[in-house]
Amino acid sequence: MEVFGLVLTYNHLLLTIPSIALAGFVMLGLDPFRLRDFEVRALALIGGVGPLIPMLVFANACFHGQCTGMVPIFTLKVGESTVALALQMDPLAALVGLTVCVIGAAVILFSVAYMQGTALPDLRRFFALMHLFLAGMLTMVLAGDSIVLFLGWELMGLCSYLLIAYNTTSAEAIRAGRKAFIMTRVADAFLLAALLLLFLEANSVRLDHLIPAGVAAQDGMRPIIAALLLGGAIGKSAQVPMHTWLPSAMAGPTPVSALLHSATMVAAGAVLLMRFSPIIQAEPVVMAIGAGLGALTAIFGAAAALFQQDIKRLLAYSSISQIGYMMLAIGVGAPEAAAAHFVVHAIFKSLLFLSAGHITHHSPRGTDIMAMRGASQRNPLAFLAFSAGAASLAGLPVITGGWWSKEAMLGAVWGVEPALWTVAVLAAVLTAAYATRAVLIAAMPDPGSHDGHADHDDSHDTGYTLVPLAFLGFGALLAGGLVEPIMHLLGAHVPHAPLFTILVASIAPLVGVAIAFALAYVPALANGLQRARDIARRTRRRPRRQDKPAGFWVRIALAFSRGLRIDTLYQIVFVWPFVKLVRWLNGYGRGVADPAGNLPAMAALRLQRAITAPFAPDWIDRTWTAFGGRILALWAALRRLQTGRARDHGLYMAAGTAGLLLLAWGLTWH
């Protein structure tokens, strides 16, 4: 078939996958037919679910060994270089693309009911941006060249800003969107530089030419390219130290968080490294840096999530931590295990965001974690869905998908670096602790309810919300069966770790569950956590000296003077250090809230002040301002010549004529 001079084949139907979502954006964004509310929702469903149909066809063929490979779209020769725009369908593209389409369809279906009561213009804008974002992610996943890949990458960044700042009346949302946009632009600069260097090496933009050229690049060039790719992935995937934009991004609507921060934008950095893994694996130093940062991010994100008092911020730090696991696996040379966890994480994290948003949607407490209380009584289906997602996140042994994918990653890490494996296991303990803590809070009775009836309405329970929750809930529990087939599809095998490491990794989430129960039901720890929560809600200023609590050694001295008892020793050794840690993590006293994020920012500000201090007077700017002031003064003086009297104008005309005559006479004089 020939269209506009281009010969289209069956393989060109790949274009329909992102094009359906893009068409939804055009229809909803331009609205040439003045669509009504029902028509907007119907079009939103078509644009959100539509890409899944052709994606299923192509992915099924690829899973059976019939991948279409590269599909050229447009080719242009420029000297010795070739600009060849193309899409591709290989196992990685099929796996990630199918995951994005499934999660996108579930989130759009949920959003149709979740966005009830939204004004029609805002509803159109919301679904138009969601469709454009989905088109951008699919474009990036299916890209066969660096230009299409970067176009999809940038489109995601633009849509993330617009969706995070969707509530234009909220200053917090606008600030969060601007922060995400600026910080991810740094990652974009790294990626663009890497792609340009690869283009210089390959004289082509096709990925099947760029990646081998990057592997074969000179020893001085290849580390730079690999480091730039890693930098781009770290910024886009919110890894330490560029993670601070993601918790702030929770100011966006819940469906935005479920789509952007489960299977799409936040995981795009990990997908990028999976695609360019041959270049990364050719540089052991870059691999070691990536693995180290991944392990650090995994344990830091889990520790930060344990103390969050906002359910969406808890899930945001959870995403940071889980993508840290993926980075760790890629860093030790197991991108296939990272891809398996990408699929499982997309399922349970989107489920957690959607079910938590469903529970807290009409709560007067907003997204505070205490708004989850009473969910087991007033909204049992959403509570069960949230529990299934939390169990998979915690990695409860054997029965959840999260355990199988984490076990594959931990097995790969053990075979390379046992120290990093230890850090990952500790992160798994903390992960189970914060996931279980959220479930226990949701299971507690709501003190604001009367006779089991909540103060807020949950009447938005419709098939549009419950069907995606049920589907994703079963997926979170059963997705473990996908891990081995995924790794075989990508040409790898599940690592076989020693038995004792499997036992330790299986016991780790159970220890985390025990910690969560202790935090919830042991009075001393529960009171310490409540005290830390109250402190976190106060102003961040440093307390006055007379209000400062007694120090560690003072408390020991008091204990001995009053007679040392077991309960006093327990308070000194366990409870008080725990309270002090929570106070420090929440920025009380000399502590810094989010230390790994704020400390680099403070250092950068000090460096900026040191550099700009010699130029603080800014003589160039002041000189230009003074010149502008003099021009204004001169203009004011010239205005006085405009008296409006005819004889003055006649005098000026005569003087001007005389001046011109004198000038002409002088030019002709020899």
Residue pairs with C-beta under 8 A, 6 or more apart in sequence:
1 7
1 8
1 9
2 8
11 68
11 71
11 89
12 71
12 73
13 54
13 58
14 54
14 58
14 68
14 71
14 87
14 89
14 142
15 73
15 87
16 51
16 54
17 51
17 54
17 55
17 58
17 97
17 101
17 138
17 142
18 51
18 134
18 135
18 136
18 138
18 139
18 142
18 152
19 135
20 46
20 47
20 50
20 51
20 54
21 47
21 48
21 50
21 51
21 104
21 131
21 132
21 134
21 135
21 138
22 131
22 132
22 135
23 47
24 43
24 44
24 46
24 47
24 48
24 50
24 127
24 128
24 131
25 47
25 128
25 129
25 131
25 132
25 135
27 35
27 43
27 47
28 35
28 40
28 43
28 44
28 47
28 124
28 125
28 127
28 128
28 131
29 124
29 125
29 128
29 132
31 124
33 39
35 43
35 124
36 120
37 120
37 123
40 120
40 123
40 124
40 127
41 112
41 123
41 127
43 127
44 108
44 111
44 112
44 127
44 130
44 131
45 108
45 109
45 112
47 108
47 127
47 131
47 134
48 104
48 105
48 107
48 108
48 109
48 127
48 130
48 131
48 134
49 105
49 108
49 109
51 101
51 104
51 105
51 134
51 138
52 101
52 102
52 104
52 105
55 97
55 98
55 101
56 98
56 101
58 68
58 89
58 94
58 97
59 94
59 95
59 97
59 98
61 67
61 68
62 68
62 89
62 90
62 91
62 93
62 94
63 91
63 94
63 489
67 89
67 90
67 91
67 94
68 88
68 89
69 88
69 89
69 90
70 86
70 87
70 88
70 144
70 206
70 208
71 86
71 87
71 88
71 89
71 144
72 84
72 85
72 86
72 144
73 85
73 86
73 87
74 83
74 84
74 85
75 82
75 83
75 84
75 85
76 82
76 83
76 84
77 83
80 203
81 199
81 203
81 204
82 203
82 204
82 205
82 206
83 147
83 205
84 145
84 204
84 205
84 206
85 144
85 145
85 147
85 148
85 205
86 143
86 144
86 145
86 148
86 206
87 142
87 143
87 144
87 148
88 142
88 143
88 144
88 207
88 208
89 142
91 489
91 490
91 491
92 271
92 274
92 275
92 339
92 490
93 141
93 142
95 339
95 343
95 486
95 489
95 490
96 141
96 271
96 339
96 342
97 138
97 141
97 142
99 263
99 342
99 343
99 346
100 134
100 137
100 138
100 141
100 263
100 264
100 346
101 138
103 258
103 259
103 262
103 263
103 264
103 346
103 347
103 350
104 134
104 137
104 259
104 263
104 264
106 350
106 354
106 468
106 471
106 472
107 130
107 255
107 258
107 259
107 350
107 354
107 468
108 127
108 130
108 255
109 464
109 467
109 468
110 255
110 258
110 354
110 358
110 464
110 465
110 468
110 469
111 126
111 127
111 130
111 255
112 464
113 460
113 462
113 464
113 465
114 253
114 254
114 255
114 357
114 358
114 361
114 460
114 465
115 123
115 126
115 253
115 255
116 460
118 126
122 166
125 166
126 163
126 166
126 253
129 159
129 162
129 163
129 166
130 163
130 255
130 256
130 259
132 155
132 159
133 155
133 156
133 159
133 160
133 163
133 259
133 260
133 264
133 265
134 259
134 264
135 155
136 151
136 152
136 153
136 154
136 155
136 156
136 158
136 159
137 152
137 156
137 264
137 265
137 268
138 152
139 148
139 151
139 152
139 155
140 148
140 149
140 151
140 152
140 153
140 155
140 156
140 268
140 271
141 152
141 271
143 149
143 151
143 152
143 207
144 206
144 207
144 208
145 205
145 206
145 207
146 195
146 198
146 199
146 205
146 207
146 210
147 205
149 195
149 207
150 191
150 192
150 195
153 188
153 191
153 236
153 268
153 272
154 188
156 264
156 265
156 268
157 181
157 184
157 185
157 188
157 265
158 181
160 177
160 180
160 181
160 184
160 249
160 260
160 265
161 177
161 178
161 180
161 181
162 177
163 177
163 252
163 253
163 256
163 260
164 173
164 176
164 177
164 180
164 249
164 251
164 252
164 256
164 260
165 173
165 174
165 176
165 177
165 178
165 251
165 252
166 173
166 252
166 253
166 256
167 173
167 251
167 252
167 253
168 174
170 251
172 251
173 251
173 252
175 248
175 251
176 245
176 248
176 249
176 250
176 251
176 252
177 249
177 251
177 252
179 244
179 245
179 248
179 249
180 245
180 246
180 248
180 249
183 235
183 242
183 244
183 245
184 235
184 236
184 245
186 235
186 242
187 231
187 232
187 233
187 234
187 235
187 236
187 242
187 269
188 232
188 235
188 236
190 228
190 229
190 231
190 232
190 235
191 228
191 229
191 232
191 236
191 272
193 228
194 225
194 228
194 229
194 232
195 210
197 221
197 224
197 225
197 228
198 210
198 211
198 213
198 214
198 225
199 205
199 210
201 210
201 213
201 214
201 216
201 217
201 221
201 225
202 209
202 210
202 212
202 213
202 214
204 210
204 213
207 275
211 275
211 276
211 278
211 279
212 278
214 222
214 225
214 226
214 276
214 278
214 279
214 282
215 222
215 278
215 279
215 282
217 225
222 279
222 282
222 283
223 283
223 285
223 286
225 279
226 279
226 280
226 282
226 283
226 286
227 283
227 286
227 289
229 272
229 273
229 276
229 279
229 280
230 273
230 280
230 286
230 289
230 290
232 269
232 272
233 239
233 269
233 270
233 272
233 273
233 327
234 242
234 269
234 293
234 327
235 242
235 269
236 265
236 266
236 268
236 269
236 272
237 266
237 267
237 268
237 269
237 270
237 323
237 327
238 245
238 246
238 266
238 319
238 320
238 323
239 269
239 293
239 294
239 297
239 320
239 323
239 324
239 327
240 293
240 296
240 297
240 300
240 320
240 324
240 596
240 597
241 596
241 597
241 600
243 297
243 301
243 320
243 596
243 597
244 594
244 597
244 598
244 601
246 261
246 266
246 316
246 319
246 320
247 313
247 316
247 317
247 594
249 257
249 260
249 261
249 316
250 257
250 310
250 312
250 313
250 315
250 316
250 367
252 260
254 312
254 353
254 354
254 356
254 357
254 361
255 354
255 357
257 312
257 315
257 316
257 353
257 357
258 349
258 350
258 353
258 354
258 357
259 350
260 266
261 315
261 316
261 319
261 349
261 353
262 319
262 345
262 346
262 349
262 350
262 353
263 342
263 345
263 346
263 349
263 350
266 319
266 323
267 323
267 326
267 342
267 345
267 346
269 323
270 323
270 326
270 327
270 330
270 338
270 342
271 342
273 280
273 290
273 327
273 330
273 335
273 338
274 330
274 335
274 338
274 339
274 342
277 330
277 335
280 286
280 287
280 290
280 330
281 287
281 333
287 331
287 332
287 333
288 331
289 331
290 327
290 328
290 330
290 331
291 327
291 328
291 330
291 331
291 332
291 413
291 416
291 417
291 420
292 331
292 420
293 324
293 327
293 331
294 324
294 325
294 326
294 327
294 328
294 329
294 330
294 331
295 324
295 328
295 420
295 423
295 424
295 427
296 324
296 423
297 320
297 321
297 323
297 324
297 327
298 321
298 322
298 324
298 325
298 328
298 423
298 424
298 427
299 321
299 324
299 423
299 424
299 426
299 427
299 430
300 320
300 321
300 324
300 596
301 317
301 318
301 319
301 320
301 321
301 322
301 324
301 427
302 317
302 318
302 321
302 427
302 430
302 431
302 434
303 430
303 585
304 317
304 320
304 585
304 594
305 314
305 315
305 317
305 318
305 321
305 430
305 431
305 434
306 430
306 433
306 434
306 437
307 532
307 582
307 585
307 586
308 314
308 317
308 369
308 434
309 368
309 369
309 370
309 533
309 536
310 367
310 368
310 369
311 356
311 360
311 367
311 368
311 369
311 371
311 372
311 438
312 353
312 356
312 357
312 367
313 367
314 369
314 434
314 438
315 349
315 352
315 353
315 356
318 349
318 352
318 393
318 431
318 434
318 435
319 349
321 427
321 431
322 341
322 345
322 349
322 393
322 431
323 345
324 427
325 338
325 341
325 406
325 409
325 424
325 427
326 338
326 341
326 342
326 345
326 409
327 338
328 409
328 413
328 420
328 424
329 335
329 337
329 338
329 341
329 409
329 412
329 413
330 338
332 412
332 413
332 415
332 416
332 417
332 420
333 412
333 416
334 408
334 409
334 412
334 413
334 492
334 495
335 490
336 486
336 487
336 490
336 491
336 492
337 405
337 408
337 409
337 411
337 412
337 487
337 492
337 494
337 495
338 409
339 486
339 487
339 490
340 404
340 405
340 408
340 482
340 483
340 486
340 487
341 405
341 406
341 408
341 409
343 405
343 479
343 482
343 486
344 392
344 401
344 402
344 404
344 405
344 476
344 479
344 480
344 482
344 483
345 402
345 405
347 392
347 401
347 472
347 475
347 476
347 479
348 388
348 389
348 392
348 393
348 401
348 402
348 472
348 475
348 476
348 479
349 389
349 393
350 472
351 385
351 386
351 388
351 389
351 469
351 472
351 473
351 475
351 476
352 386
352 389
352 390
352 393
354 385
354 465
354 468
354 469
354 472
355 382
355 383
355 385
355 386
355 389
355 469
355 473
356 367
356 372
356 386
358 379
358 382
358 385
358 458
358 460
358 465
358 469
359 371
359 372
359 375
359 379
359 382
359 383
359 386
359 442
359 458
360 366
360 367
360 368
360 371
360 372
361 458
361 460
362 456
362 457
362 458
362 460
363 371
363 456
364 455
364 456
365 371
369 438
369 441
370 441
372 438
372 441
372 442
373 441
373 442
373 444
373 445
373 446
373 447
374 442
374 444
374 445
374 446
374 448
374 449
374 454
375 382
375 383
375 386
375 442
375 443
376 383
376 442
376 443
377 445
377 446
377 449
377 452
377 454
378 446
378 449
378 452
378 453
378 454
378 458
379 458
379 461
381 461
381 466
381 469
381 470
382 461
382 466
382 469
383 442
383 443
384 473
385 469
385 470
385 472
385 473
386 438
386 439
386 442
387 439
387 442
388 473
388 474
388 476
388 477
389 472
389 473
389 476
390 435
390 436
390 438
390 439
391 399
391 400
391 402
391 435
391 476
391 477
392 400
392 401
392 402
392 403
392 476
392 477
392 479
393 402
393 431
393 435
394 400
394 402
394 431
394 432
394 435
394 436
394 509
394 512
394 513
395 402
395 403
395 406
395 428
395 431
395 432
395 508
395 509
396 402
396 403
396 432
396 509
396 510
396 513
397 403
397 506
397 509
397 510
398 480
398 506
399 477
400 476
400 477
400 480
401 475
401 476
401 477
401 478
401 479
401 480
401 481
401 482
401 483
402 476
402 480
403 480
403 506
403 509
404 479
404 480
404 481
404 483
405 479
405 480
405 483
406 428
406 505
407 497
407 502
407 505
408 483
408 487
408 494
408 495
409 424
410 421
410 424
410 425
410 428
410 497
410 501
410 505
411 494
411 495
411 496
411 497
411 501
411 502
412 495
413 420
413 421
413 424
414 421
414 495
414 497
414 498
414 501
415 495
415 497
421 501
425 504
425 505
425 508
426 508
428 505
428 508
428 509
428 512
429 508
429 509
429 511
429 512
429 515
430 512
431 509
431 512
432 508
432 509
432 510
432 511
432 512
432 513
432 515
432 516
433 512
433 513
433 515
433 516
433 519
434 516
435 512
435 516
436 512
436 513
436 516
436 517
437 516
437 519
437 520
440 516
440 517
440 520
441 520
444 520
446 454
446 455
448 454
448 455
449 455
483 494
484 494
487 493
487 494
497 505
518 525
519 525
519 526
519 529
520 526
524 570
524 571
524 574
524 575
525 574
525 575
525 578
528 575
528 576
528 578
528 579
528 582
529 582
531 579
532 579
532 582
532 583
532 586
535 582
535 583
535 586
535 588
536 582
536 583
536 586
536 587
536 588
538 588
540 587
540 588
540 593
542 589
542 590
543 588
543 589
550 558
552 572
552 576
555 572
555 576
556 572
559 565
559 568
559 569
559 572
562 568
583 589
583 591
584 590
584 591
584 592
585 591
585 593
585 594
585 595
586 593
587 593
587 594
592 598
592 599
641 652
